[in-house]
Amino acid sequence: MTNHFVFVYGTLKQGKGNNWILAKAGYKEAHFVRPDQVYGRMFNLGSYPAVTEGTDAIHGEIWRVSNPMLERLDQFEGVPHLYSRLATRTFNGTKCWIYMMPGLYKNQKTPRKATYIPSGIWE
């Protein structure tokens, strides 16, 4: 079974509303590895955040997930219509997947409802 590292920064983090997707999956399907950070730019879209390319420190968590769980996360995150799953590297050097929002990338307009979060922390 292939495992993947996924960086989560919003509602999938421990203590947030959608963490149950990961936490209740069972150790073989998904388990918490550690807190970490990546580079990006975070926006508040109301009930959830989005990250784009950037140079801010984005605070989140690394989870190890199975292939079936990665597919479930793709569905949950609306890949490829809402988010895109892209490869990145954390501050600690872990290669992982991250869900970014294509409509918020550099050189594109930010949606009116998006508010920039300079701290890179989804509260």
C-alpha positions in Angstrom: 0.0 0.0 0.0 1.4 3.4 -1.0 1.2 6.2 1.5 1.2 9.9 0.9 2.0 12.9 3.0 -0.7 15.6 2.9 -0.4 19.1 4.4 -3.7 20.4 5.8 -4.1 24.0 7.0 -7.9 24.6 7.4 -11.0 22.7 8.4 -9.1 19.3 8.2 -6.7 20.2 11.0 -7.1 18.7 14.5 -9.9 20.4 16.4 -11.5 21.8 13.3 -14.9 20.9 11.9 -13.9 18.5 9.1 -11.0 16.7 10.9 -13.3 13.7 11.5 -12.6 12.7 7.9 -9.0 12.0 8.8 -9.3 11.2 12.6 -12.0 8.5 12.3 -10.5 6.8 9.3 -8.2 4.4 11.2 -4.4 4.4 11.5 -3.8 2.6 8.2 -6.0 5.1 6.3 -4.8 8.3 7.9 -2.7 9.4 10.9 -1.3 12.7 12.2 2.5 13.1 11.7 3.3 16.5 13.1 2.7 20.3 12.8 4.6 21.9 10.0 4.6 24.9 7.7 4.8 25.6 4.0 5.2 28.8 1.9 2.0 30.3 0.5 -0.6 33.0 0.9 -3.8 32.3 2.9 -7.2 33.7 2.3 -10.4 33.5 4.4 -13.3 32.5 2.1 -15.9 32.5 4.9 -16.3 29.0 6.3 -13.0 27.7 5.0 -9.5 29.0 3.9 -7.6 28.8 0.6 -3.9 28.9 0.0 -2.2 30.2 -3.1 1.5 30.5 -4.1 3.3 33.0 -1.9 6.1 33.7 0.5 4.1 33.7 3.8 4.5 30.9 6.4 1.3 28.8 6.3 0.8 26.9 9.5 -0.7 23.4 9.3 -0.3 19.7 9.9 1.2 16.8 8.0 -0.9 13.6 7.8 0.1 10.3 6.3 -2.8 8.9 4.2 -3.5 5.9 2.0 -4.3 5.9 -1.7 -8.1 5.5 -1.0 -8.0 8.3 1.6 -6.2 10.6 -0.8 -8.9 9.9 -3.3 -11.6 10.8 -0.7 -9.7 14.0 0.2 -9.6 14.9 -3.6 -13.4 14.5 -3.7 -13.9 16.4 -0.4 -11.7 19.3 -1.7 -13.5 19.4 -5.0 -10.5 18.5 -7.2 -10.1 19.7 -9.9 -13.0 22.3 -9.9 -12.5 24.0 -6.6 -9.0 23.1 -5.4 -6.0 21.6 -7.1 -3.7 19.1 -5.4 -0.1 20.2 -5.9 3.3 18.9 -4.6 5.1 21.0 -2.1 7.9 20.8 0.5 7.4 21.8 4.1 9.8 23.8 6.2 11.0 20.5 7.7 11.8 19.1 4.2 8.8 16.7 3.9 7.6 16.3 0.3 3.8 16.3 0.5 0.6 17.2 -1.3 -1.3 20.5 -0.6 -4.7 21.6 -1.8 -4.5 25.1 -3.4 -7.2 27.2 -5.0 -6.4 27.8 -8.7 -8.5 31.0 -9.0 -6.3 32.7 -6.4 -2.9 32.1 -8.0 -0.6 34.9 -8.8 -1.6 37.3 -11.6 -5.3 36.5 -11.1 -7.9 38.6 -9.3 -8.7 37.7 -5.7 -12.5 37.0 -5.3 -14.3 39.8 -3.5 -15.2 37.7 -0.6 -11.6 36.5 0.1 -9.8 38.2 2.9 -6.1 37.9 3.2 -4.8 36.2 6.4 -1.2 37.5 6.8 -0.5 35.2 9.9 -1.0 32.1 7.8 -3.0 30.6 10.6 -6.6 29.4 10.2 -8.4 30.0 13.5 
